[in-house]
Amino acid sequence: MKYLVLGSAGQIGDCLCNYLQNKNHEVLRFDVVDNESHDLRIHNNTILEEMVNECDFIYFLAFDVGGSRYLAKYQHTFEFLHNNVRLMSNTFELIKKYNKKFIFASSQMSNMSYSPYGVAKAIGERYTDSLGGLTVKFWNVYGPEKDLEKSHVITDFIIKAKTTGVIDMLSDGTEVRQFLHADDCSDCLLTLSNCYDDIDKSREYHVTNFKWNSILEVANIIASNFDNVKIVPGESKDMVQLDKRNEADEYILNFWKPKIDLEEGIKMIIKEI
């Protein structure tokens, strides 16, 4: 198979590209981080159109997004909304033109209407439905990250523990999340593309480890891997999801199961960092 990975330099995208290549698939990488001409916001991008036409399957992972600090700072801005609306409009237009099979990476936050990020992902889901594609909902996927401004909570805490010896938290840590290592996520994405023609695309496919952990528990797991690390909870509550908790649909377990538990995954990230 020849896969086009949109957002190939991102936390999930880079891991997925390596995973696909290790499985002997051909990978077309597309990310503005690596090449300024690889900008999904550019209408009539001839490079993108050539790659869409050439590939067998598309993973639409590209999005202007980051961890909680990034979302708290940027998701209510004009630029955040405009970036994501443009990149979706241009990409879905080409997917329609060439009638490509594709997976759109959404979020479990897509039903949270108070979140501009969630609303943008919900729009992407409607595009995907209209084109007969497959939507997957990611739940806090973590892995090695290059753009530290956009780093998610696990990477953020590891870097703080390693460089300062203090994990100063954005919130009080009582909010709970479900996490999934990027290797498990990559395995899931390939599995879903392999059975793409046979699965029910009207179902919800939640990509997670199906286990709840508080952010404070995550901080403690990370701190236990270092010497003399201090944890300093913040005073605020969950500012991103506002303590709303979805329940993950377990239907995807008929096709795929996660293999890496949180403690093992955190050790893997610490080693890579």
N, C-alpha and C positions, 0 to 999 in steps of 0.2 A: 504493500500500500504506500501511496505517497500522501503524507499528511501535511497540511498547512496549519501551523500553530501561530495564531494571532495573539501577540503578547508573549512572545517566546523568550524574552529576557526577564520576565517576571518571576515571582517566587514559585508559582505553579508551572508556568510555561517552560522555564529552563529545565526543571526536573523532568517534565513530561517529554521534552525533546530528547534528552539523554536516555530516558527510559525507552522511547520508541526506537531510537537508533540501536540500543542494545538488543532490541528484539528484531533487528535487521529490516526495519522499515525505513523508507526514505522520508526525510523531514525538510520542509521548507520553513525557514524561520522568518518571522516578520515582527519587528518591534522598533519603534522610533528611538528607543534607548541605544540601539546598536547602529541604526542608520536613519538619519533625519528624513530621508525620502520614504521611509516606512512609516508614514504618518496617516493613520486611519481617518483623521479629521480632514484630509485633503480630498475634495470631491474630484472625481475622474482621475484617480491615482492609477496611472498606467501600470506601474510595477505591481500593485495589489491586484489589478484586474488580470494580469498575466498569470500570477500565482494562483488565483482563484480558478481560472480556466484550466490550469495545468494539473491541479491536485485532484486526488480521489475523495478526500474527506477534510473537513475544516473543524478545528477546535477554536472556538471564539472565546478566548480568555481575556483579551485586551480590555482594559477599563482604567479610568482615572480613579484609583482607589488606594487606600493604605490602611494602616491599623487605626486604633481608637484615637490616638493623638492627631493623626492626619485628618480623619473624618471630622473630629470635633472642630478642627481649625478651618477646613475647606469645604465641607459638603454643602454648606448653605450659601456658597458664593456663586456668582454668575459663571465664572470660569469653569468650575466643577461641573455644573449642569450642562453648559454649552459644549464642553469637551466630550462628555459622554453621549449627548444627543447626536452630535455630528458624527462621531465614530460609529455609532450604531446605524444611523441612517445610511451612511456610505457603504458600510459592510453588508448590511442586509439587502441593499439594492443589488449588489453584485452577486450575492448568494442566490437571489431570485433570478437574476439574468441568466446564470449558468446552471441553475437548478441543482445545487450541490447538497450533498448530505452533510449535516453539521450538528455539533453540540454547542449550545450556548451556556456559558458558565454564569449562573445566577447566584443568588444568596438566600439563605433562610430568612434574611431580613426583608425580602421582597413584599411581604404583607404588612410592613410597618410604615404606614402612610405618612408619619411624621418625620421620616428619614428621607432626605433627598436621594441618598444612595439607594435605599430600598425602592423608592418610586422609580428611579432610573432602571433598576434591574427588573422591576415589574413591567416596564415598557418593553424591555428586551424580551421578556417572556411572551408578551403578546405578539411581537414580531415573529418570534420562533414558532408559535402556534400557527400563525397565518401561513407560514412557509412549510409546515409539516416537519420541522426540525425537532430536536430533542433538547429539553431543558434539564440541567442538573442544578441542584441547590447545594452550594458549598457551605459547610459549617466550620469556620475558623481553621482553614488549612494552614499548616505551618511548615517551614523549611528554611534552608539557607536564603538569605536576602542580601541584595547588593545595594539597594537604595535605602539607606538607614533613615531618611526622613519619613519614609512610608512604612517603616518596620512595624510588624505586628507584635502582640504582647509578649510572646515567648522569646523572640529574637531581642526585643527591647530589654526584657529583664535579664537575659543572658549577658548582653553587652554591658549593662550596668553592673552586674555582679562581677564581671571579669575586669572591667576598667576602673570602677570606683569603689567596689566593695559594698555599695548601698543600692538596694532596689527601692527607689522611691516611686510609689504607685500613683497612677492618675486618679484612682477611686479608692474606696475603702476595701475593695477586694471581695465583697460579699456576693457580687453578681456571678452567675454560673454560666459556663459555656461548654460546648462539645468541641473537641479538637480532633484533627486528623493530620497525620504526617503526609508530606507531599509525595512520598513514594507510594503509599497506599492510594492516594488520590490518582496518581498516574496509572496505577494498575486498574483502578476502577474505570477511568476514562477509556483506556484501551479495551477493556472488557465490554463496555457499552457500545463502542464503535463496532466491535466484532459482531454483536447481535443486534445492530441498529435496525435492520429490516424486519426483525421478528418481534421486537418489544412494543408494548403499548405506549405510545407517546403521549397519551392523555393522562397517564399516571404521573405522580410526583416522585422524582428520584433524588433522595437526600443523601449526600455524600458526607458521611461523618463516622465517628467511632461509636456513636450511640451511648456514650458515657458522660455524665455530668461532672465537672470539676469547677470549683470556685477559682477566681483569679488569685485569691490568697493562697489556695492550695498549689497553684502553679508556681507562685513565687517561692513557696517553701520547698517544692521539689527542686527548683533551680538552685536555691541557696544551699541545699544539702550536697550539691556537687562541688562546692567551693569552700574555702576556709574563711571563717569569720565574716560572713556576709550579713549585713543588717537589712531587715525589711522594714520599710516605712510606709504604711498605708496612708492614702490620702483621706480627705474629709468628705468628699462628694460621693454620691451614689453613681450608678451606671448612667453615664451621660450619652451613650450611643444608642442602646436599645431600650433605655428607660425601664429596665427590669422586666421587660416583656419576655416571656419564654414560650417559644414554639415547641411542639413535640415532633420529633423526626419520624417520618413515615418509614417503616422498616421493609417496605416492599422490595427495595433494591437488594436486600439480603438473599433474595432468590437467585441473584446473578453473581454477587460479589460479597466478600466479607473482609473487613480490615484485619491486618495482621500485627501492626506495631502499636503497643500500648504507649500511654503518654510518657511514663518514666523512661522507657527505652528510647522513644523518639526524642525526648529532650537531651538525653546523653549523646545521641547521634548529632544533634545540632551543635552542642557544645564542642564536640570533637571536630566538626567541620569548621566552626568559627575559629 
